[in-house]
Structure formats: C-alpha cells, structure tokens
Amino acid sequence: MPRVVVDVMPKPEILDPQGKAVLGALPRLGFSGVTDVRQGKRFELEVDGEVTEAVLADVHRMAETLLSNPVIEYFTVHVDETVVTA
C-alpha cells in the first residue's frame, strides 16, 4: 500500500520547550556539535490504491483540520517512496 507522510513542526517563531530540553540533554550524554533542536510530529498514512492529486489534496485537508494546529505549526506532505525488503 502506498504511504503518504505528513511532517508537522512548530513554526519558527513558536517556542519549542521539548526541543530545548533535548538540546540541553545532548551534551550531558556526551554528544556535541548540535546547535538547535526542534521537535515535531510525523504521521504515516497508508492509502488504498494509487496516490493521486486528489488523494494528496485530501491528506492536505486532513493535515489542516486534524493533524496540525495551523496557528502554531506548519506541515509538509509527501509520498514515502521507501521500499522495505527483508
């Protein structure tokens, strides 16, 4: 089944306390070189049939109305082309 991915992130002007907490923890765990962290959400939607422009438009509407808060977040929609083999 095809998979459409919606990535949701806080807008740049919005404070991100979770990202700041991760940023503060990294040096304590021995990691260096990271200057900023923003934490978001990822939704993977498996869809029936082919991913058409109409399907992508529906996913876009889902992201606007349910998956994100457009006041404080932005989102991107893309088709996951990853092929998993065992």
PDB file of N, CA, C and O in Angstrom:
ATOM      1  N   MET A   1       0.843  -1.186   0.000  1.00  0.00           N
ATOM      2  CA  MET A   1       0.000   0.000   0.000  1.00  0.00           C
ATOM      3  C   MET A   1       0.882   1.241   0.000  1.00  0.00           C
ATOM      4  O   MET A   1       1.893   1.294   0.700  1.00  0.00           O
ATOM      5  N   PRO A   2       0.500   2.220  -0.774  1.00  0.00           N
ATOM      6  CA  PRO A   2       1.271   3.475  -0.768  1.00  0.00           C
ATOM      7  C   PRO A   2       1.143   4.185   0.575  1.00  0.00           C
ATOM      8  O   PRO A   2       0.139   4.061   1.275  1.00  0.00           O
ATOM      9  N   ARG A   3       2.184   4.927   0.909  1.00  0.00           N
ATOM     10  CA  ARG A   3       2.205   5.654   2.175  1.00  0.00           C
ATOM     11  C   ARG A   3       2.448   7.131   1.903  1.00  0.00           C
ATOM     12  O   ARG A   3       3.358   7.508   1.164  1.00  0.00           O
ATOM     13  N   VAL A   4       1.607   7.957   2.521  1.00  0.00           N
ATOM     14  CA  VAL A   4       1.774   9.413   2.454  1.00  0.00           C
ATOM     15  C   VAL A   4       2.188   9.875   3.843  1.00  0.00           C
ATOM     16  O   VAL A   4       1.588   9.475   4.841  1.00  0.00           O
ATOM     17  N   VAL A   5       3.217  10.719   3.907  1.00  0.00           N
ATOM     18  CA  VAL A   5       3.761  11.174   5.175  1.00  0.00           C
ATOM     19  C   VAL A   5       3.441  12.645   5.371  1.00  0.00           C
ATOM     20  O   VAL A   5       3.610  13.461   4.465  1.00  0.00           O
ATOM     21  N   VAL A   6       2.976  12.970   6.574  1.00  0.00           N
ATOM     22  CA  VAL A   6       2.742  14.359   6.962  1.00  0.00           C
ATOM     23  C   VAL A   6       3.695  14.652   8.120  1.00  0.00           C
ATOM     24  O   VAL A   6       3.601  14.042   9.186  1.00  0.00           O
ATOM     25  N   ASP A   7       4.609  15.590   7.897  1.00  0.00           N
ATOM     26  CA  ASP A   7       5.511  16.045   8.953  1.00  0.00           C
ATOM     27  C   ASP A   7       5.004  17.388   9.469  1.00  0.00           C
ATOM     28  O   ASP A   7       4.772  18.315   8.693  1.00  0.00           O
ATOM     29  N   VAL A   8       4.836  17.482  10.781  1.00  0.00           N
ATOM     30  CA  VAL A   8       4.313  18.690  11.420  1.00  0.00           C
ATOM     31  C   VAL A   8       5.387  19.240  12.348  1.00  0.00           C
ATOM     32  O   VAL A   8       5.937  18.515  13.176  1.00  0.00           O
ATOM     33  N   MET A   9       5.680  20.531  12.202  1.00  0.00           N
ATOM     34  CA  MET A   9       6.701  21.180  13.023  1.00  0.00           C
ATOM     35  C   MET A   9       6.158  22.492  13.571  1.00  0.00           C
ATOM     36  O   MET A   9       5.295  23.120  12.958  1.00  0.00           O
ATOM     37  N   PRO A  10       6.675  22.907  14.747  1.00  0.00           N
ATOM     38  CA  PRO A  10       6.279  24.226  15.246  1.00  0.00           C
ATOM     39  C   PRO A  10       6.823  25.313  14.315  1.00  0.00           C
ATOM     40  O   PRO A  10       7.924  25.188  13.778  1.00  0.00           O
ATOM     41  N   LYS A  11       6.052  26.361  14.136  1.00  0.00           N
ATOM     42  CA  LYS A  11       6.535  27.483  13.338  1.00  0.00           C
ATOM     43  C   LYS A  11       7.790  28.063  13.996  1.00  0.00           C
ATOM     44  O   LYS A  11       7.940  27.984  15.216  1.00  0.00           O
ATOM     45  N   PRO A  12       8.690  28.644  13.200  1.00  0.00           N
ATOM     46  CA  PRO A  12       9.957  29.141  13.755  1.00  0.00           C
ATOM     47  C   PRO A  12       9.792  30.134  14.904  1.00  0.00           C
ATOM     48  O   PRO A  12      10.625  30.167  15.810  1.00  0.00           O
ATOM     49  N   GLU A  13       8.741  30.938  14.884  1.00  0.00           N
ATOM     50  CA  GLU A  13       8.564  31.952  15.933  1.00  0.00           C
ATOM     51  C   GLU A  13       7.954  31.392  17.216  1.00  0.00           C
ATOM     52  O   GLU A  13       7.822  32.116  18.203  1.00  0.00           O
ATOM     53  N   ILE A  14       7.584  30.115  17.212  1.00  0.00           N
ATOM     54  CA  ILE A  14       6.966  29.478  18.372  1.00  0.00           C
ATOM     55  C   ILE A  14       8.053  28.813  19.219  1.00  0.00           C
ATOM     56  O   ILE A  14       8.900  28.093  18.690  1.00  0.00           O
ATOM     57  N   LEU A  15       8.027  29.054  20.533  1.00  0.00           N
ATOM     58  CA  LEU A  15       8.969  28.396  21.431  1.00  0.00           C
ATOM     59  C   LEU A  15       8.751  26.885  21.390  1.00  0.00           C
ATOM     60  O   LEU A  15       7.625  26.411  21.238  1.00  0.00           O
ATOM     61  N   ASP A  16       9.834  26.145  21.527  1.00  0.00           N
ATOM     62  CA  ASP A  16       9.776  24.684  21.481  1.00  0.00           C
ATOM     63  C   ASP A  16      10.467  24.119  22.727  1.00  0.00           C
ATOM     64  O   ASP A  16      11.640  23.753  22.664  1.00  0.00           O
ATOM     65  N   PRO A  17       9.753  24.043  23.860  1.00  0.00           N
ATOM     66  CA  PRO A  17      10.395  23.577  25.096  1.00  0.00           C
ATOM     67  C   PRO A  17      10.903  22.143  25.012  1.00  0.00           C
ATOM     68  O   PRO A  17      11.918  21.815  25.627  1.00  0.00           O
ATOM     69  N   GLN A  18      10.220  21.286  24.264  1.00  0.00           N
ATOM     70  CA  GLN A  18      10.703  19.906  24.138  1.00  0.00           C
ATOM     71  C   GLN A  18      12.025  19.866  23.379  1.00  0.00           C
ATOM     72  O   GLN A  18      12.948  19.143  23.753  1.00  0.00           O
ATOM     73  N   GLY A  19      12.102  20.645  22.317  1.00  0.00           N
ATOM     74  CA  GLY A  19      13.353  20.721  21.565  1.00  0.00           C
ATOM     75  C   GLY A  19      14.483  21.269  22.413  1.00  0.00           C
ATOM     76  O   GLY A  19      15.608  20.776  22.342  1.00  0.00           O
ATOM     77  N   LYS A  20      14.194  22.297  23.224  1.00  0.00           N
ATOM     78  CA  LYS A  20      15.213  22.873  24.108  1.00  0.00           C
ATOM     79  C   LYS A  20      15.664  21.858  25.156  1.00  0.00           C
ATOM     80  O   LYS A  20      16.845  21.815  25.501  1.00  0.00           O
ATOM     81  N   ALA A  21      14.740  21.041  25.668  1.00  0.00           N
ATOM     82  CA  ALA A  21      15.101  20.017  26.649  1.00  0.00           C
ATOM     83  C   ALA A  21      16.037  18.982  26.024  1.00  0.00           C
ATOM     84  O   ALA A  21      17.008  18.560  26.651  1.00  0.00           O
ATOM     85  N   VAL A  22      15.744  18.577  24.796  1.00  0.00           N
ATOM     86  CA  VAL A  22      16.610  17.627  24.100  1.00  0.00           C
ATOM     87  C   VAL A  22      17.977  18.258  23.857  1.00  0.00           C
ATOM     88  O   VAL A  22      19.007  17.616  24.062  1.00  0.00           O
ATOM     89  N   LEU A  23      17.986  19.519  23.420  1.00  0.00           N
ATOM     90  CA  LEU A  23      19.245  20.226  23.182  1.00  0.00           C
ATOM     91  C   LEU A  23      20.086  20.285  24.448  1.00  0.00           C
ATOM     92  O   LEU A  23      21.303  20.109  24.386  1.00  0.00           O
ATOM     93  N   GLY A  24      19.459  20.530  25.598  1.00  0.00           N
ATOM     94  CA  GLY A  24      20.184  20.577  26.857  1.00  0.00           C
ATOM     95  C   GLY A  24      20.699  19.220  27.298  1.00  0.00           C
ATOM     96  O   GLY A  24      21.731  19.140  27.964  1.00  0.00           O
ATOM     97  N   ALA A  25      20.004  18.153  26.940  1.00  0.00           N
ATOM     98  CA  ALA A  25      20.403  16.805  27.360  1.00  0.00           C
ATOM     99  C   ALA A  25      21.550  16.245  26.523  1.00  0.00           C
ATOM    100  O   ALA A  25      22.332  15.431  27.014  1.00  0.00           O
ATOM    101  N   LEU A  26      21.657  16.664  25.288  1.00  0.00           N
ATOM    102  CA  LEU A  26      22.676  16.081  24.412  1.00  0.00           C
ATOM    103  C   LEU A  26      24.096  16.209  24.963  1.00  0.00           C
ATOM    104  O   LEU A  26      24.810  15.206  24.999  1.00  0.00           O
ATOM    105  N   PRO A  27      24.545  17.401  25.396  1.00  0.00           N
ATOM    106  CA  PRO A  27      25.912  17.490  25.938  1.00  0.00           C
ATOM    107  C   PRO A  27      26.108  16.642  27.194  1.00  0.00           C
ATOM    108  O   PRO A  27      27.192  16.100  27.413  1.00  0.00           O
ATOM    109  N   ARG A  28      25.077  16.527  28.011  1.00  0.00           N
ATOM    110  CA  ARG A  28      25.184  15.704  29.225  1.00  0.00           C
ATOM    111  C   ARG A  28      25.365  14.224  28.886  1.00  0.00           C
ATOM    112  O   ARG A  28      25.902  13.448  29.676  1.00  0.00           O
ATOM    113  N   LEU A  29      24.905  13.859  27.698  1.00  0.00           N
ATOM    114  CA  LEU A  29      25.037  12.466  27.257  1.00  0.00           C
ATOM    115  C   LEU A  29      26.281  12.247  26.397  1.00  0.00           C
ATOM    116  O   LEU A  29      26.501  11.156  25.869  1.00  0.00           O
ATOM    117  N   GLY A  30      27.089  13.297  26.265  1.00  0.00           N
ATOM    118  CA  GLY A  30      28.340  13.165  25.531  1.00  0.00           C
ATOM    119  C   GLY A  30      28.287  13.525  24.064  1.00  0.00           C
ATOM    120  O   GLY A  30      29.249  13.280  23.336  1.00  0.00           O
ATOM    121  N   PHE A  31      27.180  14.102  23.612  1.00  0.00           N
ATOM    122  CA  PHE A  31      27.057  14.492  22.209  1.00  0.00           C
ATOM    123  C   PHE A  31      27.381  15.970  22.064  1.00  0.00           C
ATOM    124  O   PHE A  31      26.982  16.782  22.900  1.00  0.00           O
ATOM    125  N   SER A  32      28.101  16.321  21.010  1.00  0.00           N
ATOM    126  CA  SER A  32      28.440  17.724  20.786  1.00  0.00           C
ATOM    127  C   SER A  32      28.185  18.091  19.328  1.00  0.00           C
ATOM    128  O   SER A  32      27.971  17.226  18.479  1.00  0.00           O
ATOM    129  N   GLY A  33      28.212  19.381  19.063  1.00  0.00           N
ATOM    130  CA  GLY A  33      28.074  19.856  17.694  1.00  0.00           C
ATOM    131  C   GLY A  33      26.656  20.174  17.262  1.00  0.00           C
ATOM    132  O   GLY A  33      26.458  20.654  16.146  1.00  0.00           O
ATOM    133  N   VAL A  34      25.667  19.926  18.096  1.00  0.00           N
ATOM    134  CA  VAL A  34      24.276  20.243  17.750  1.00  0.00           C
ATOM    135  C   VAL A  34      23.974  21.624  18.307  1.00  0.00           C
ATOM    136  O   VAL A  34      24.158  21.871  19.499  1.00  0.00           O
ATOM    137  N   THR A  35      23.507  22.529  17.444  1.00  0.00           N
ATOM    138  CA  THR A  35      23.266  23.904  17.879  1.00  0.00           C
ATOM    139  C   THR A  35      21.797  24.216  18.124  1.00  0.00           C
ATOM    140  O   THR A  35      21.491  25.213  18.778  1.00  0.00           O
ATOM    141  N   ASP A  36      20.880  23.396  17.620  1.00  0.00           N
ATOM    142  CA  ASP A  36      19.462  23.629  17.862  1.00  0.00           C
ATOM    143  C   ASP A  36      18.697  22.347  17.616  1.00  0.00           C
ATOM    144  O   ASP A  36      19.109  21.514  16.808  1.00  0.00           O
ATOM    145  N   VAL A  37      17.584  22.187  18.309  1.00  0.00           N
ATOM    146  CA  VAL A  37      16.696  21.037  18.122  1.00  0.00           C
ATOM    147  C   VAL A  37      15.275  21.557  18.100  1.00  0.00           C
ATOM    148  O   VAL A  37      14.882  22.341  18.964  1.00  0.00           O
ATOM    149  N   ARG A  38      14.507  21.128  17.121  1.00  0.00           N
ATOM    150  CA  ARG A  38      13.071  21.389  17.054  1.00  0.00           C
ATOM    151  C   ARG A  38      12.388  20.035  17.010  1.00  0.00           C
ATOM    152  O   ARG A  38      12.767  19.172  16.219  1.00  0.00           O
ATOM    153  N   GLN A  39      11.391  19.844  17.846  1.00  0.00           N
ATOM    154  CA  GLN A  39      10.684  18.570  17.888  1.00  0.00           C
ATOM    155  C   GLN A  39       9.319  18.720  17.241  1.00  0.00           C
ATOM    156  O   GLN A  39       8.603  19.689  17.492  1.00  0.00           O
ATOM    157  N   GLY A  40       8.968  17.752  16.408  1.00  0.00           N
ATOM    158  CA  GLY A  40       7.681  17.792  15.724  1.00  0.00           C
ATOM    159  C   GLY A  40       6.979  16.450  15.777  1.00  0.00           C
ATOM    160  O   GLY A  40       7.258  15.614  16.637  1.00  0.00           O
ATOM    161  N   LYS A  41       6.060  16.261  14.838  1.00  0.00           N
ATOM    162  CA  LYS A  41       5.275  15.038  14.755  1.00  0.00           C
ATOM    163  C   LYS A  41       5.347  14.513  13.323  1.00  0.00           C
ATOM    164  O   LYS A  41       5.488  15.283  12.374  1.00  0.00           O
ATOM    165  N   ARG A  42       5.250  13.203  13.184  1.00  0.00           N
ATOM    166  CA  ARG A  42       5.230  12.564  11.867  1.00  0.00           C
ATOM    167  C   ARG A  42       4.028  11.619  11.822  1.00  0.00           C
ATOM    168  O   ARG A  42       3.834  10.797  12.718  1.00  0.00           O
ATOM    169  N   PHE A  43       3.236  11.750  10.777  1.00  0.00           N
ATOM    170  CA  PHE A  43       2.094  10.871  10.561  1.00  0.00           C
ATOM    171  C   PHE A  43       2.329  10.113   9.265  1.00  0.00           C
ATOM    172  O   PHE A  43       2.624  10.721   8.236  1.00  0.00           O
ATOM    173  N   GLU A  44       2.203   8.798   9.304  1.00  0.00           N
ATOM    174  CA  GLU A  44       2.316   7.963   8.114  1.00  0.00           C
ATOM    175  C   GLU A  44       0.934   7.398   7.806  1.00  0.00           C
ATOM    176  O   GLU A  44       0.372   6.642   8.598  1.00  0.00           O
ATOM    177  N   LEU A  45       0.398   7.766   6.666  1.00  0.00           N
ATOM    178  CA  LEU A  45      -0.947   7.353   6.275  1.00  0.00           C
ATOM    179  C   LEU A  45      -0.853   6.374   5.112  1.00  0.00           C
ATOM    180  O   LEU A  45      -0.376   6.732   4.035  1.00  0.00           O
ATOM    181  N   GLU A  46      -1.302   5.150   5.320  1.00  0.00           N
ATOM    182  CA  GLU A  46      -1.366   4.182   4.231  1.00  0.00           C
ATOM    183  C   GLU A  46      -2.699   4.368   3.526  1.00  0.00           C
ATOM    184  O   GLU A  46      -3.750   4.420   4.166  1.00  0.00           O
ATOM    185  N   VAL A  47      -2.649   4.467   2.206  1.00  0.00           N
ATOM    186  CA  VAL A  47      -3.856   4.763   1.441  1.00  0.00           C
ATOM    187  C   VAL A  47      -4.144   3.631   0.461  1.00  0.00           C
ATOM    188  O   VAL A  47      -3.236   2.945  -0.006  1.00  0.00           O
ATOM    189  N   ASP A  48      -5.440   3.452   0.159  1.00  0.00           N
ATOM    190  CA  ASP A  48      -5.849   2.461  -0.828  1.00  0.00           C
ATOM    191  C   ASP A  48      -5.539   2.978  -2.223  1.00  0.00           C
ATOM    192  O   ASP A  48      -5.720   4.162  -2.509  1.00  0.00           O
ATOM    193  N   GLY A  49      -5.080   2.104  -3.075  1.00  0.00           N
ATOM    194  CA  GLY A  49      -4.892   2.455  -4.479  1.00  0.00           C
ATOM    195  C   GLY A  49      -3.722   3.392  -4.709  1.00  0.00           C
ATOM    196  O   GLY A  49      -2.790   3.479  -3.910  1.00  0.00           O
ATOM    197  N   GLU A  50      -3.805   4.077  -5.811  1.00  0.00           N
ATOM    198  CA  GLU A  50      -2.750   4.977  -6.268  1.00  0.00           C
ATOM    199  C   GLU A  50      -2.825   6.325  -5.560  1.00  0.00           C
ATOM    200  O   GLU A  50      -3.906   6.799  -5.211  1.00  0.00           O
ATOM    201  N   VAL A  51      -1.663   6.931  -5.355  1.00  0.00           N
ATOM    202  CA  VAL A  51      -1.628   8.266  -4.764  1.00  0.00           C
ATOM    203  C   VAL A  51      -1.788   9.276  -5.896  1.00  0.00           C
ATOM    204  O   VAL A  51      -0.868   9.516  -6.677  1.00  0.00           O
ATOM    205  N   THR A  52      -2.970   9.854  -5.960  1.00  0.00           N
ATOM    206  CA  THR A  52      -3.284  10.826  -6.999  1.00  0.00           C
ATOM    207  C   THR A  52      -3.272  12.227  -6.406  1.00  0.00           C
ATOM    208  O   THR A  52      -3.121  12.394  -5.196  1.00  0.00           O
ATOM    209  N   GLU A  53      -3.430  13.220  -7.247  1.00  0.00           N
ATOM    210  CA  GLU A  53      -3.523  14.599  -6.770  1.00  0.00           C
ATOM    211  C   GLU A  53      -4.716  14.762  -5.828  1.00  0.00           C
ATOM    212  O   GLU A  53      -4.646  15.517  -4.858  1.00  0.00           O
ATOM    213  N   ALA A  54      -5.807  14.055  -6.114  1.00  0.00           N
ATOM    214  CA  ALA A  54      -6.992  14.126  -5.249  1.00  0.00           C
ATOM    215  C   ALA A  54      -6.687  13.543  -3.869  1.00  0.00           C
ATOM    216  O   ALA A  54      -7.110  14.100  -2.856  1.00  0.00           O
ATOM    217  N   VAL A  55      -5.959  12.429  -3.822  1.00  0.00           N
ATOM    218  CA  VAL A  55      -5.584  11.825  -2.535  1.00  0.00           C
ATOM    219  C   VAL A  55      -4.692  12.783  -1.759  1.00  0.00           C
ATOM    220  O   VAL A  55      -4.890  12.984  -0.561  1.00  0.00           O
ATOM    221  N   LEU A  56      -3.714  13.375  -2.433  1.00  0.00           N
ATOM    222  CA  LEU A  56      -2.832  14.328  -1.758  1.00  0.00           C
ATOM    223  C   LEU A  56      -3.599  15.548  -1.265  1.00  0.00           C
ATOM    224  O   LEU A  56      -3.294  16.079  -0.197  1.00  0.00           O
ATOM    225  N   ALA A  57      -4.581  15.994  -2.024  1.00  0.00           N
ATOM    226  CA  ALA A  57      -5.411  17.123  -1.591  1.00  0.00           C
ATOM    227  C   ALA A  57      -6.203  16.748  -0.338  1.00  0.00           C
ATOM    228  O   ALA A  57      -6.348  17.563   0.573  1.00  0.00           O
ATOM    229  N   ASP A  58      -6.716  15.515  -0.291  1.00  0.00           N
ATOM    230  CA  ASP A  58      -7.432  15.052   0.907  1.00  0.00           C
ATOM    231  C   ASP A  58      -6.495  15.011   2.117  1.00  0.00           C
ATOM    232  O   ASP A  58      -6.868  15.441   3.208  1.00  0.00           O
ATOM    233  N   VAL A  59      -5.290  14.498   1.924  1.00  0.00           N
ATOM    234  CA  VAL A  59      -4.328  14.433   3.029  1.00  0.00           C
ATOM    235  C   VAL A  59      -3.978  15.843   3.491  1.00  0.00           C
ATOM    236  O   VAL A  59      -3.836  16.088   4.689  1.00  0.00           O
ATOM    237  N   HIS A  60      -3.841  16.760   2.558  1.00  0.00           N
ATOM    238  CA  HIS A  60      -3.557  18.153   2.904  1.00  0.00           C
ATOM    239  C   HIS A  60      -4.682  18.715   3.782  1.00  0.00           C
ATOM    240  O   HIS A  60      -4.415  19.403   4.767  1.00  0.00           O
ATOM    241  N   ARG A  61      -5.925  18.425   3.428  1.00  0.00           N
ATOM    242  CA  ARG A  61      -7.061  18.885   4.241  1.00  0.00           C
ATOM    243  C   ARG A  61      -7.064  18.207   5.619  1.00  0.00           C
ATOM    244  O   ARG A  61      -7.413  18.835   6.618  1.00  0.00           O
ATOM    245  N   MET A  62      -6.676  16.929   5.668  1.00  0.00           N
ATOM    246  CA  MET A  62      -6.572  16.234   6.956  1.00  0.00           C
ATOM    247  C   MET A  62      -5.535  16.923   7.837  1.00  0.00           C
ATOM    248  O   MET A  62      -5.753  17.128   9.031  1.00  0.00           O
ATOM    249  N   ALA A  63      -4.413  17.274   7.233  1.00  0.00           N
ATOM    250  CA  ALA A  63      -3.345  17.925   7.996  1.00  0.00           C
ATOM    251  C   ALA A  63      -3.792  19.288   8.507  1.00  0.00           C
ATOM    252  O   ALA A  63      -3.464  19.667   9.631  1.00  0.00           O
ATOM    253  N   GLU A  64      -4.529  20.020   7.698  1.00  0.00           N
ATOM    254  CA  GLU A  64      -5.016  21.351   8.098  1.00  0.00           C
ATOM    255  C   GLU A  64      -6.044  21.283   9.218  1.00  0.00           C
ATOM    256  O   GLU A  64      -6.067  22.148  10.094  1.00  0.00           O
ATOM    257  N   THR A  65      -6.899  20.254   9.195  1.00  0.00           N
ATOM    258  CA  THR A  65      -8.034  20.236  10.119  1.00  0.00           C
ATOM    259  C   THR A  65      -7.832  19.362  11.350  1.00  0.00           C
ATOM    260  O   THR A  65      -8.467  19.601  12.377  1.00  0.00           O
ATOM    261  N   LEU A  66      -6.959  18.349  11.272  1.00  0.00           N
ATOM    262  CA  LEU A  66      -6.827  17.412  12.385  1.00  0.00           C
ATOM    263  C   LEU A  66      -5.389  17.197  12.844  1.00  0.00           C
ATOM    264  O   LEU A  66      -5.120  17.177  14.045  1.00  0.00           O
ATOM    265  N   LEU A  67      -4.472  17.038  11.908  1.00  0.00           N
ATOM    266  CA  LEU A  67      -3.117  16.616  12.256  1.00  0.00           C
ATOM    267  C   LEU A  67      -2.224  17.751  12.747  1.00  0.00           C
ATOM    268  O   LEU A  67      -1.209  17.502  13.397  1.00  0.00           O
ATOM    269  N   SER A  68      -2.590  18.987  12.443  1.00  0.00           N
ATOM    270  CA  SER A  68      -1.762  20.115  12.875  1.00  0.00           C
ATOM    271  C   SER A  68      -2.642  21.230  13.416  1.00  0.00           C
ATOM    272  O   SER A  68      -3.853  21.258  13.200  1.00  0.00           O
ATOM    273  N   ASN A  69      -2.001  22.139  14.118  1.00  0.00           N
ATOM    274  CA  ASN A  69      -2.647  23.370  14.562  1.00  0.00           C
ATOM    275  C   ASN A  69      -2.045  24.486  13.712  1.00  0.00           C
ATOM    276  O   ASN A  69      -0.940  24.940  14.008  1.00  0.00           O
ATOM    277  N   PRO A  70      -2.732  24.942  12.669  1.00  0.00           N
ATOM    278  CA  PRO A  70      -2.142  25.898  11.736  1.00  0.00           C
ATOM    279  C   PRO A  70      -1.755  27.239  12.353  1.00  0.00           C
ATOM    280  O   PRO A  70      -1.027  28.013  11.732  1.00  0.00           O
ATOM    281  N   VAL A  71      -2.228  27.525  13.558  1.00  0.00           N
ATOM    282  CA  VAL A  71      -1.852  28.772  14.220  1.00  0.00           C
ATOM    283  C   VAL A  71      -0.392  28.721  14.673  1.00  0.00           C
ATOM    284  O   VAL A  71       0.319  29.722  14.591  1.00  0.00           O
ATOM    285  N   ILE A  72       0.055  27.553  15.152  1.00  0.00           N
ATOM    286  CA  ILE A  72       1.408  27.457  15.702  1.00  0.00           C
ATOM    287  C   ILE A  72       2.297  26.448  14.975  1.00  0.00           C
ATOM    288  O   ILE A  72       3.481  26.340  15.293  1.00  0.00           O
ATOM    289  N   GLU A  73       1.751  25.706  14.004  1.00  0.00           N
ATOM    290  CA  GLU A  73       2.525  24.674  13.320  1.00  0.00           C
ATOM    291  C   GLU A  73       2.394  24.811  11.811  1.00  0.00           C
ATOM    292  O   GLU A  73       1.419  25.359  11.297  1.00  0.00           O
ATOM    293  N   TYR A  74       3.406  24.296  11.117  1.00  0.00           N
ATOM    294  CA  TYR A  74       3.316  24.150   9.672  1.00  0.00           C
ATOM    295  C   TYR A  74       3.513  22.670   9.357  1.00  0.00           C
ATOM    296  O   TYR A  74       3.987  21.914  10.205  1.00  0.00           O
ATOM    297  N   PHE A  75       3.158  22.260   8.161  1.00  0.00           N
ATOM    298  CA  PHE A  75       3.289  20.854   7.814  1.00  0.00           C
ATOM    299  C   PHE A  75       3.726  20.699   6.369  1.00  0.00           C
ATOM    300  O   PHE A  75       3.552  21.599   5.547  1.00  0.00           O
ATOM    301  N   THR A  76       4.296  19.541   6.079  1.00  0.00           N
ATOM    302  CA  THR A  76       4.617  19.154   4.710  1.00  0.00           C
ATOM    303  C   THR A  76       3.989  17.795   4.453  1.00  0.00           C
ATOM    304  O   THR A  76       3.828  16.990   5.370  1.00  0.00           O
ATOM    305  N   VAL A  77       3.638  17.549   3.209  1.00  0.00           N
ATOM    306  CA  VAL A  77       3.040  16.282   2.793  1.00  0.00           C
ATOM    307  C   VAL A  77       3.894  15.725   1.662  1.00  0.00           C
ATOM    308  O   VAL A  77       4.207  16.434   0.705  1.00  0.00           O
ATOM    309  N   HIS A  78       4.272  14.452   1.774  1.00  0.00           N
ATOM    310  CA  HIS A  78       4.996  13.823   0.676  1.00  0.00           C
ATOM    311  C   HIS A  78       4.704  12.324   0.645  1.00  0.00           C
ATOM    312  O   HIS A  78       4.278  11.732   1.637  1.00  0.00           O
ATOM    313  N   VAL A  79       4.943  11.738  -0.504  1.00  0.00           N
ATOM    314  CA  VAL A  79       4.748  10.305  -0.682  1.00  0.00           C
ATOM    315  C   VAL A  79       6.041   9.610  -0.272  1.00  0.00           C
ATOM    316  O   VAL A  79       7.127   9.997  -0.703  1.00  0.00           O
ATOM    317  N   ASP A  80       5.915   8.577   0.566  1.00  0.00           N
ATOM    318  CA  ASP A  80       7.076   7.804   1.003  1.00  0.00           C
ATOM    319  C   ASP A  80       7.381   6.772  -0.068  1.00  0.00           C
ATOM    320  O   ASP A  80       6.589   5.860  -0.306  1.00  0.00           O
ATOM    321  N   GLU A  81       8.529   6.919  -0.713  1.00  0.00           N
ATOM    322  CA  GLU A  81       8.927   6.009  -1.788  1.00  0.00           C
ATOM    323  C   GLU A  81       9.833   4.894  -1.285  1.00  0.00           C
ATOM    324  O   GLU A  81      10.379   4.136  -2.086  1.00  0.00           O
ATOM    325  N   THR A  82      10.000   4.784   0.020  1.00  0.00           N
ATOM    326  CA  THR A  82      10.908   3.789   0.594  1.00  0.00           C
ATOM    327  C   THR A  82      10.390   2.388   0.307  1.00  0.00           C
ATOM    328  O   THR A  82       9.214   2.091   0.515  1.00  0.00           O
ATOM    329  N   VAL A  83      11.274   1.543  -0.169  1.00  0.00           N
ATOM    330  CA  VAL A  83      10.928   0.135  -0.395  1.00  0.00           C
ATOM    331  C   VAL A  83      11.636  -0.676   0.673  1.00  0.00           C
ATOM    332  O   VAL A  83      12.859  -0.623   0.802  1.00  0.00           O
ATOM    333  N   VAL A  84      10.859  -1.423   1.434  1.00  0.00           N
ATOM    334  CA  VAL A  84      11.427  -2.229   2.518  1.00  0.00           C
ATOM    335  C   VAL A  84      11.504  -3.668   2.039  1.00  0.00           C
ATOM    336  O   VAL A  84      10.511  -4.247   1.599  1.00  0.00           O
ATOM    337  N   THR A  85      12.706  -4.236   2.132  1.00  0.00           N
ATOM    338  CA  THR A  85      12.869  -5.640   1.775  1.00  0.00           C
ATOM    339  C   THR A  85      13.460  -6.382   2.962  1.00  0.00           C
ATOM    340  O   THR A  85      14.235  -5.823   3.738  1.00  0.00           O
ATOM    341  N   ALA A  86      13.089  -7.632   3.090  1.00  0.00           N
ATOM    342  CA  ALA A  86      13.590  -8.428   4.225  1.00  0.00           C
ATOM    343  C   ALA A  86      14.708  -9.335   3.769  1.00  0.00           C
ATOM    344  O   ALA A  86      15.262 -10.084   4.573  1.00  0.00           O
TER     345      ALA A  86
END
